[in-house]
Amino acid sequence: MIWFGLRRATNIHWQVLNVDKQARAALKGQKPAILWFTGLSGSGKSTVANTVERKLLAAGYHT
């Protein structure tokens, strides 16, 4: 798990939301999470992401 990045971007700003993550979690009955795949071009990020999404869908999770 990455808790912090090596460099801090200065051009990223938090957007105020009208619907918060607790409301979405309650509606969907699942805990929100983000999986962010990084790596070199051609390293298999899309392949892994598609496999993870397929398995989550098979388990009944919204992705």
PDB file of N, CA, C and O in Angstrom:
ATOM      1  N   MET A   1       0.859  -1.167   0.000  1.00  0.00           N
ATOM      2  CA  MET A   1       0.000   0.000   0.000  1.00  0.00           C
ATOM      3  C   MET A   1       0.900   1.222   0.000  1.00  0.00           C
ATOM      4  O   MET A   1       1.833   1.311   0.798  1.00  0.00           O
ATOM      5  N   ILE A   2       0.628   2.153  -0.880  1.00  0.00           N
ATOM      6  CA  ILE A   2       1.384   3.398  -0.935  1.00  0.00           C
ATOM      7  C   ILE A   2       0.653   4.435  -0.089  1.00  0.00           C
ATOM      8  O   ILE A   2      -0.509   4.744  -0.353  1.00  0.00           O
ATOM      9  N   TRP A   3       1.315   4.962   0.907  1.00  0.00           N
ATOM     10  CA  TRP A   3       0.710   5.946   1.797  1.00  0.00           C
ATOM     11  C   TRP A   3       1.028   7.372   1.368  1.00  0.00           C
ATOM     12  O   TRP A   3       0.327   8.302   1.767  1.00  0.00           O
ATOM     13  N   PHE A   4       2.058   7.562   0.573  1.00  0.00           N
ATOM     14  CA  PHE A   4       2.404   8.898   0.112  1.00  0.00           C
ATOM     15  C   PHE A   4       3.228   8.772  -1.161  1.00  0.00           C
ATOM     16  O   PHE A   4       3.919   7.773  -1.363  1.00  0.00           O
ATOM     17  N   GLY A   5       3.157   9.768  -2.004  1.00  0.00           N
ATOM     18  CA  GLY A   5       3.944   9.764  -3.229  1.00  0.00           C
ATOM     19  C   GLY A   5       5.334  10.320  -2.982  1.00  0.00           C
ATOM     20  O   GLY A   5       5.577  10.988  -1.976  1.00  0.00           O
ATOM     21  N   LEU A   6       6.226  10.047  -3.888  1.00  0.00           N
ATOM     22  CA  LEU A   6       7.586  10.565  -3.742  1.00  0.00           C
ATOM     23  C   LEU A   6       7.646  12.060  -4.023  1.00  0.00           C
ATOM     24  O   LEU A   6       8.457  12.776  -3.436  1.00  0.00           O
ATOM     25  N   ARG A   7       6.782  12.528  -4.926  1.00  0.00           N
ATOM     26  CA  ARG A   7       6.705  13.948  -5.234  1.00  0.00           C
ATOM     27  C   ARG A   7       5.282  14.422  -5.021  1.00  0.00           C
ATOM     28  O   ARG A   7       4.335  13.689  -5.303  1.00  0.00           O
ATOM     29  N   ARG A   8       5.125  15.613  -4.538  1.00  0.00           N
ATOM     30  CA  ARG A   8       3.802  16.173  -4.314  1.00  0.00           C
ATOM     31  C   ARG A   8       3.439  17.098  -5.472  1.00  0.00           C
ATOM     32  O   ARG A   8       4.134  18.079  -5.737  1.00  0.00           O
ATOM     33  N   ALA A   9       2.344  16.774  -6.158  1.00  0.00           N
ATOM     34  CA  ALA A   9       1.863  17.635  -7.236  1.00  0.00           C
ATOM     35  C   ALA A   9       1.226  18.874  -6.625  1.00  0.00           C
ATOM     36  O   ALA A   9       0.592  18.801  -5.573  1.00  0.00           O
ATOM     37  N   THR A  10       1.395  19.990  -7.279  1.00  0.00           N
ATOM     38  CA  THR A  10       0.823  21.239  -6.771  1.00  0.00           C
ATOM     39  C   THR A  10      -0.416  21.665  -7.554  1.00  0.00           C
ATOM     40  O   THR A  10      -1.057  22.656  -7.205  1.00  0.00           O
ATOM     41  N   ASN A  11      -0.756  20.925  -8.607  1.00  0.00           N
ATOM     42  CA  ASN A  11      -1.887  21.313  -9.451  1.00  0.00           C
ATOM     43  C   ASN A  11      -3.097  20.391  -9.289  1.00  0.00           C
ATOM     44  O   ASN A  11      -3.964  20.354 -10.161  1.00  0.00           O
ATOM     45  N   ILE A  12      -3.163  19.653  -8.190  1.00  0.00           N
ATOM     46  CA  ILE A  12      -4.283  18.763  -7.922  1.00  0.00           C
ATOM     47  C   ILE A  12      -5.074  19.341  -6.765  1.00  0.00           C
ATOM     48  O   ILE A  12      -4.513  19.646  -5.712  1.00  0.00           O
ATOM     49  N   HIS A  13      -6.395  19.493  -6.962  1.00  0.00           N
ATOM     50  CA  HIS A  13      -7.235  20.117  -5.949  1.00  0.00           C
ATOM     51  C   HIS A  13      -8.435  19.220  -5.653  1.00  0.00           C
ATOM     52  O   HIS A  13      -8.985  18.596  -6.560  1.00  0.00           O
ATOM     53  N   TRP A  14      -8.841  19.156  -4.386  1.00  0.00           N
ATOM     54  CA  TRP A  14      -9.983  18.371  -3.980  1.00  0.00           C
ATOM     55  C   TRP A  14     -11.263  19.023  -4.492  1.00  0.00           C
ATOM     56  O   TRP A  14     -11.441  20.236  -4.380  1.00  0.00           O
ATOM     57  N   GLN A  15     -12.135  18.221  -5.044  1.00  0.00           N
ATOM     58  CA  GLN A  15     -13.413  18.721  -5.542  1.00  0.00           C
ATOM     59  C   GLN A  15     -14.478  18.477  -4.484  1.00  0.00           C
ATOM     60  O   GLN A  15     -14.590  17.371  -3.956  1.00  0.00           O
ATOM     61  N   VAL A  16     -15.258  19.501  -4.173  1.00  0.00           N
ATOM     62  CA  VAL A  16     -16.351  19.363  -3.225  1.00  0.00           C
ATOM     63  C   VAL A  16     -17.432  18.504  -3.875  1.00  0.00           C
ATOM     64  O   VAL A  16     -17.817  18.749  -5.019  1.00  0.00           O
ATOM     65  N   LEU A  17     -17.923  17.496  -3.146  1.00  0.00           N
ATOM     66  CA  LEU A  17     -18.899  16.558  -3.691  1.00  0.00           C
ATOM     67  C   LEU A  17     -20.281  16.805  -3.112  1.00  0.00           C
ATOM     68  O   LEU A  17     -20.415  17.147  -1.937  1.00  0.00           O
ATOM     69  N   ASN A  18     -21.296  16.634  -3.926  1.00  0.00           N
ATOM     70  CA  ASN A  18     -22.675  16.724  -3.459  1.00  0.00           C
ATOM     71  C   ASN A  18     -23.144  15.409  -2.854  1.00  0.00           C
ATOM     72  O   ASN A  18     -23.992  15.407  -1.962  1.00  0.00           O
ATOM     73  N   VAL A  19     -22.606  14.298  -3.327  1.00  0.00           N
ATOM     74  CA  VAL A  19     -22.900  12.976  -2.791  1.00  0.00           C
ATOM     75  C   VAL A  19     -21.585  12.434  -2.242  1.00  0.00           C
ATOM     76  O   VAL A  19     -20.619  12.278  -2.988  1.00  0.00           O
ATOM     77  N   ASP A  20     -21.542  12.147  -0.942  1.00  0.00           N
ATOM     78  CA  ASP A  20     -20.278  11.700  -0.349  1.00  0.00           C
ATOM     79  C   ASP A  20     -20.107  10.187  -0.454  1.00  0.00           C
ATOM     80  O   ASP A  20     -21.034   9.463  -0.818  1.00  0.00           O
ATOM     81  N   LYS A  21     -18.907   9.732  -0.129  1.00  0.00           N
ATOM     82  CA  LYS A  21     -18.604   8.306  -0.295  1.00  0.00           C
ATOM     83  C   LYS A  21     -19.400   7.428   0.666  1.00  0.00           C
ATOM     84  O   LYS A  21     -19.656   6.264   0.358  1.00  0.00           O
ATOM     85  N   GLN A  22     -19.796   7.955   1.822  1.00  0.00           N
ATOM     86  CA  GLN A  22     -20.611   7.169   2.747  1.00  0.00           C
ATOM     87  C   GLN A  22     -21.988   6.875   2.142  1.00  0.00           C
ATOM     88  O   GLN A  22     -22.513   5.773   2.298  1.00  0.00           O
ATOM     89  N   ALA A  23     -22.568   7.860   1.455  1.00  0.00           N
ATOM     90  CA  ALA A  23     -23.868   7.656   0.808  1.00  0.00           C
ATOM     91  C   ALA A  23     -23.762   6.631  -0.317  1.00  0.00           C
ATOM     92  O   ALA A  23     -24.637   5.779  -0.469  1.00  0.00           O
ATOM     93  N   ARG A  24     -22.697   6.712  -1.099  1.00  0.00           N
ATOM     94  CA  ARG A  24     -22.500   5.741  -2.176  1.00  0.00           C
ATOM     95  C   ARG A  24     -22.286   4.340  -1.600  1.00  0.00           C
ATOM     96  O   ARG A  24     -22.833   3.366  -2.117  1.00  0.00           O
ATOM     97  N   ALA A  25     -21.496   4.238  -0.539  1.00  0.00           N
ATOM     98  CA  ALA A  25     -21.230   2.941   0.081  1.00  0.00           C
ATOM     99  C   ALA A  25     -22.520   2.329   0.602  1.00  0.00           C
ATOM    100  O   ALA A  25     -22.746   1.130   0.439  1.00  0.00           O
ATOM    101  N   ALA A  26     -23.367   3.135   1.226  1.00  0.00           N
ATOM    102  CA  ALA A  26     -24.633   2.637   1.755  1.00  0.00           C
ATOM    103  C   ALA A  26     -25.546   2.163   0.622  1.00  0.00           C
ATOM    104  O   ALA A  26     -26.197   1.125   0.741  1.00  0.00           O
ATOM    105  N   LEU A  27     -25.594   2.919  -0.470  1.00  0.00           N
ATOM    106  CA  LEU A  27     -26.432   2.565  -1.606  1.00  0.00           C
ATOM    107  C   LEU A  27     -25.988   1.253  -2.248  1.00  0.00           C
ATOM    108  O   LEU A  27     -26.814   0.405  -2.587  1.00  0.00           O
ATOM    109  N   LYS A  28     -24.682   1.098  -2.408  1.00  0.00           N
ATOM    110  CA  LYS A  28     -24.154  -0.078  -3.097  1.00  0.00           C
ATOM    111  C   LYS A  28     -23.889  -1.248  -2.156  1.00  0.00           C
ATOM    112  O   LYS A  28     -23.708  -2.379  -2.608  1.00  0.00           O
ATOM    113  N   GLY A  29     -23.864  -0.982  -0.845  1.00  0.00           N
ATOM    114  CA  GLY A  29     -23.595  -2.049   0.110  1.00  0.00           C
ATOM    115  C   GLY A  29     -22.172  -2.570   0.035  1.00  0.00           C
ATOM    116  O   GLY A  29     -21.924  -3.752   0.271  1.00  0.00           O
ATOM    117  N   GLN A  30     -21.248  -1.698  -0.289  1.00  0.00           N
ATOM    118  CA  GLN A  30     -19.840  -2.105  -0.357  1.00  0.00           C
ATOM    119  C   GLN A  30     -18.955  -0.936   0.048  1.00  0.00           C
ATOM    120  O   GLN A  30     -19.366   0.223  -0.012  1.00  0.00           O
ATOM    121  N   LYS A  31     -17.734  -1.257   0.460  1.00  0.00           N
ATOM    122  CA  LYS A  31     -16.773  -0.254   0.894  1.00  0.00           C
ATOM    123  C   LYS A  31     -16.053   0.319  -0.334  1.00  0.00           C
ATOM    124  O   LYS A  31     -15.579  -0.443  -1.177  1.00  0.00           O
ATOM    125  N   PRO A  32     -15.964   1.655  -0.447  1.00  0.00           N
ATOM    126  CA  PRO A  32     -15.286   2.239  -1.607  1.00  0.00           C
ATOM    127  C   PRO A  32     -13.768   2.040  -1.542  1.00  0.00           C
ATOM    128  O   PRO A  32     -13.171   2.054  -0.465  1.00  0.00           O
ATOM    129  N   ALA A  33     -13.168   1.857  -2.699  1.00  0.00           N
ATOM    130  CA  ALA A  33     -11.718   1.706  -2.789  1.00  0.00           C
ATOM    131  C   ALA A  33     -11.268   2.122  -4.191  1.00  0.00           C
ATOM    132  O   ALA A  33     -12.043   2.100  -5.148  1.00  0.00           O
ATOM    133  N   ILE A  34     -10.019   2.494  -4.278  1.00  0.00           N
ATOM    134  CA  ILE A  34      -9.422   2.839  -5.574  1.00  0.00           C
ATOM    135  C   ILE A  34      -8.191   1.968  -5.769  1.00  0.00           C
ATOM    136  O   ILE A  34      -7.356   1.848  -4.873  1.00  0.00           O
ATOM    137  N   LEU A  35      -8.088   1.374  -6.923  1.00  0.00           N
ATOM    138  CA  LEU A  35      -6.877   0.660  -7.319  1.00  0.00           C
ATOM    139  C   LEU A  35      -6.267   1.450  -8.461  1.00  0.00           C
ATOM    140  O   LEU A  35      -6.899   1.650  -9.498  1.00  0.00           O
ATOM    141  N   TRP A  36      -5.045   1.895  -8.265  1.00  0.00           N
ATOM    142  CA  TRP A  36      -4.381   2.727  -9.259  1.00  0.00           C
ATOM    143  C   TRP A  36      -3.168   1.959  -9.776  1.00  0.00           C
ATOM    144  O   TRP A  36      -2.185   1.779  -9.056  1.00  0.00           O
ATOM    145  N   PHE A  37      -3.241   1.511 -11.015  1.00  0.00           N
ATOM    146  CA  PHE A  37      -2.162   0.735 -11.616  1.00  0.00           C
ATOM    147  C   PHE A  37      -1.204   1.663 -12.348  1.00  0.00           C
ATOM    148  O   PHE A  37      -1.611   2.436 -13.214  1.00  0.00           O
ATOM    149  N   THR A  38       0.048   1.580 -11.997  1.00  0.00           N
ATOM    150  CA  THR A  38       1.071   2.383 -12.665  1.00  0.00           C
ATOM    151  C   THR A  38       2.173   1.468 -13.163  1.00  0.00           C
ATOM    152  O   THR A  38       2.363   0.370 -12.642  1.00  0.00           O
ATOM    153  N   GLY A  39       2.882   1.914 -14.152  1.00  0.00           N
ATOM    154  CA  GLY A  39       3.991   1.127 -14.673  1.00  0.00           C
ATOM    155  C   GLY A  39       4.320   1.542 -16.091  1.00  0.00           C
ATOM    156  O   GLY A  39       3.680   2.415 -16.677  1.00  0.00           O
ATOM    157  N   LEU A  40       5.319   0.903 -16.611  1.00  0.00           N
ATOM    158  CA  LEU A  40       5.761   1.207 -17.960  1.00  0.00           C
ATOM    159  C   LEU A  40       4.750   0.735 -18.996  1.00  0.00           C
ATOM    160  O   LEU A  40       3.956  -0.169 -18.740  1.00  0.00           O
ATOM    161  N   SER A  41       4.791   1.352 -20.154  1.00  0.00           N
ATOM    162  CA  SER A  41       3.954   0.952 -21.267  1.00  0.00           C
ATOM    163  C   SER A  41       4.230  -0.513 -21.598  1.00  0.00           C
ATOM    164  O   SER A  41       5.383  -0.931 -21.710  1.00  0.00           O
ATOM    165  N   GLY A  42       3.159  -1.281 -21.751  1.00  0.00           N
ATOM    166  CA  GLY A  42       3.329  -2.685 -22.113  1.00  0.00           C
ATOM    167  C   GLY A  42       3.641  -3.606 -20.942  1.00  0.00           C
ATOM    168  O   GLY A  42       3.960  -4.777 -21.151  1.00  0.00           O
ATOM    169  N   SER A  43       3.556  -3.097 -19.707  1.00  0.00           N
ATOM    170  CA  SER A  43       3.925  -3.924 -18.549  1.00  0.00           C
ATOM    171  C   SER A  43       2.772  -4.785 -18.033  1.00  0.00           C
ATOM    172  O   SER A  43       2.968  -5.594 -17.127  1.00  0.00           O
ATOM    173  N   GLY A  44       1.563  -4.621 -18.600  1.00  0.00           N
ATOM    174  CA  GLY A  44       0.448  -5.476 -18.224  1.00  0.00           C
ATOM    175  C   GLY A  44      -0.582  -4.836 -17.320  1.00  0.00           C
ATOM    176  O   GLY A  44      -1.418  -5.537 -16.751  1.00  0.00           O
ATOM    177  N   LYS A  45      -0.542  -3.502 -17.172  1.00  0.00           N
ATOM    178  CA  LYS A  45      -1.493  -2.808 -16.297  1.00  0.00           C
ATOM    179  C   LYS A  45      -2.941  -3.069 -16.716  1.00  0.00           C
ATOM    180  O   LYS A  45      -3.778  -3.408 -15.878  1.00  0.00           O
ATOM    181  N   SER A  46      -3.232  -2.917 -17.978  1.00  0.00           N
ATOM    182  CA  SER A  46      -4.603  -3.105 -18.461  1.00  0.00           C
ATOM    183  C   SER A  46      -5.041  -4.553 -18.307  1.00  0.00           C
ATOM    184  O   SER A  46      -6.196  -4.812 -17.972  1.00  0.00           O
ATOM    185  N   THR A  47      -4.161  -5.478 -18.540  1.00  0.00           N
ATOM    186  CA  THR A  47      -4.480  -6.899 -18.388  1.00  0.00           C
ATOM    187  C   THR A  47      -4.831  -7.212 -16.943  1.00  0.00           C
ATOM    188  O   THR A  47      -5.822  -7.893 -16.677  1.00  0.00           O
ATOM    189  N   VAL A  48      -4.037  -6.725 -16.017  1.00  0.00           N
ATOM    190  CA  VAL A  48      -4.301  -6.944 -14.595  1.00  0.00           C
ATOM    191  C   VAL A  48      -5.592  -6.245 -14.182  1.00  0.00           C
ATOM    192  O   VAL A  48      -6.412  -6.829 -13.473  1.00  0.00           O
ATOM    193  N   ALA A  49      -5.780  -4.999 -14.618  1.00  0.00           N
ATOM    194  CA  ALA A  49      -6.982  -4.238 -14.264  1.00  0.00           C
ATOM    195  C   ALA A  49      -8.236  -4.939 -14.787  1.00  0.00           C
ATOM    196  O   ALA A  49      -9.238  -5.012 -14.075  1.00  0.00           O
ATOM    197  N   ASN A  50      -8.200  -5.450 -16.005  1.00  0.00           N
ATOM    198  CA  ASN A  50      -9.353  -6.151 -16.564  1.00  0.00           C
ATOM    199  C   ASN A  50      -9.655  -7.438 -15.804  1.00  0.00           C
ATOM    200  O   ASN A  50     -10.819  -7.778 -15.596  1.00  0.00           O
ATOM    201  N   THR A  51      -8.623  -8.146 -15.392  1.00  0.00           N
ATOM    202  CA  THR A  51      -8.804  -9.373 -14.612  1.00  0.00           C
ATOM    203  C   THR A  51      -9.401  -9.069 -13.248  1.00  0.00           C
ATOM    204  O   THR A  51     -10.311  -9.765 -12.797  1.00  0.00           O
ATOM    205  N   VAL A  52      -8.893  -8.031 -12.590  1.00  0.00           N
ATOM    206  CA  VAL A  52      -9.425  -7.635 -11.283  1.00  0.00           C
ATOM    207  C   VAL A  52     -10.892  -7.238 -11.421  1.00  0.00           C
ATOM    208  O   VAL A  52     -11.721  -7.651 -10.611  1.00  0.00           O
ATOM    209  N   GLU A  53     -11.219  -6.444 -12.434  1.00  0.00           N
ATOM    210  CA  GLU A  53     -12.604  -6.010 -12.622  1.00  0.00           C
ATOM    211  C   GLU A  53     -13.519  -7.202 -12.888  1.00  0.00           C
ATOM    212  O   GLU A  53     -14.625  -7.266 -12.352  1.00  0.00           O
ATOM    213  N   ARG A  54     -13.067  -8.137 -13.706  1.00  0.00           N
ATOM    214  CA  ARG A  54     -13.865  -9.322 -14.020  1.00  0.00           C
ATOM    215  C   ARG A  54     -14.146 -10.145 -12.753  1.00  0.00           C
ATOM    216  O   ARG A  54     -15.258 -10.636 -12.559  1.00  0.00           O
ATOM    217  N   LYS A  55     -13.129 -10.291 -11.896  1.00  0.00           N
ATOM    218  CA  LYS A  55     -13.304 -11.055 -10.657  1.00  0.00           C
ATOM    219  C   LYS A  55     -14.203 -10.330  -9.662  1.00  0.00           C
ATOM    220  O   LYS A  55     -14.998 -10.968  -8.971  1.00  0.00           O
ATOM    221  N   LEU A  56     -14.086  -8.998  -9.580  1.00  0.00           N
ATOM    222  CA  LEU A  56     -14.972  -8.239  -8.707  1.00  0.00           C
ATOM    223  C   LEU A  56     -16.418  -8.343  -9.186  1.00  0.00           C
ATOM    224  O   LEU A  56     -17.328  -8.517  -8.376  1.00  0.00           O
ATOM    225  N   LEU A  57     -16.632  -8.239 -10.480  1.00  0.00           N
ATOM    226  CA  LEU A  57     -17.971  -8.361 -11.048  1.00  0.00           C
ATOM    227  C   LEU A  57     -18.551  -9.746 -10.763  1.00  0.00           C
ATOM    228  O   LEU A  57     -19.721  -9.869 -10.397  1.00  0.00           O
ATOM    229  N   ALA A  58     -17.736 -10.784 -10.929  1.00  0.00           N
ATOM    230  CA  ALA A  58     -18.186 -12.158 -10.659  1.00  0.00           C
ATOM    231  C   ALA A  58     -18.561 -12.342  -9.195  1.00  0.00           C
ATOM    232  O   ALA A  58     -19.423 -13.158  -8.871  1.00  0.00           O
ATOM    233  N   ALA A  59     -17.911 -11.580  -8.302  1.00  0.00           N
ATOM    234  CA  ALA A  59     -18.199 -11.648  -6.870  1.00  0.00           C
ATOM    235  C   ALA A  59     -19.383 -10.762  -6.486  1.00  0.00           C
ATOM    236  O   ALA A  59     -19.768 -10.715  -5.317  1.00  0.00           O
ATOM    237  N   GLY A  60     -19.967 -10.055  -7.470  1.00  0.00           N
ATOM    238  CA  GLY A  60     -21.143  -9.241  -7.216  1.00  0.00           C
ATOM    239  C   GLY A  60     -20.873  -7.798  -6.831  1.00  0.00           C
ATOM    240  O   GLY A  60     -21.763  -7.114  -6.325  1.00  0.00           O
ATOM    241  N   TYR A  61     -19.657  -7.330  -7.064  1.00  0.00           N
ATOM    242  CA  TYR A  61     -19.306  -5.951  -6.723  1.00  0.00           C
ATOM    243  C   TYR A  61     -19.459  -5.036  -7.924  1.00  0.00           C
ATOM    244  O   TYR A  61     -19.184  -5.436  -9.055  1.00  0.00           O
ATOM    245  N   HIS A  62     -19.898  -3.811  -7.682  1.00  0.00           N
ATOM    246  CA  HIS A  62     -19.969  -2.788  -8.729  1.00  0.00           C
ATOM    247  C   HIS A  62     -18.581  -2.209  -8.901  1.00  0.00           C
ATOM    248  O   HIS A  62     -17.913  -1.909  -7.912  1.00  0.00           O
ATOM    249  N   THR A  63     -18.132  -2.045 -10.134  1.00  0.00           N
ATOM    250  CA  THR A  63     -16.793  -1.489 -10.396  1.00  0.00           C
ATOM    251  C   THR A  63     -16.911  -0.247 -11.236  1.00  0.00           C
ATOM    252  O   THR A  63     -15.900   0.372 -11.567  1.00  0.00           O
TER     253      THR A  63
END
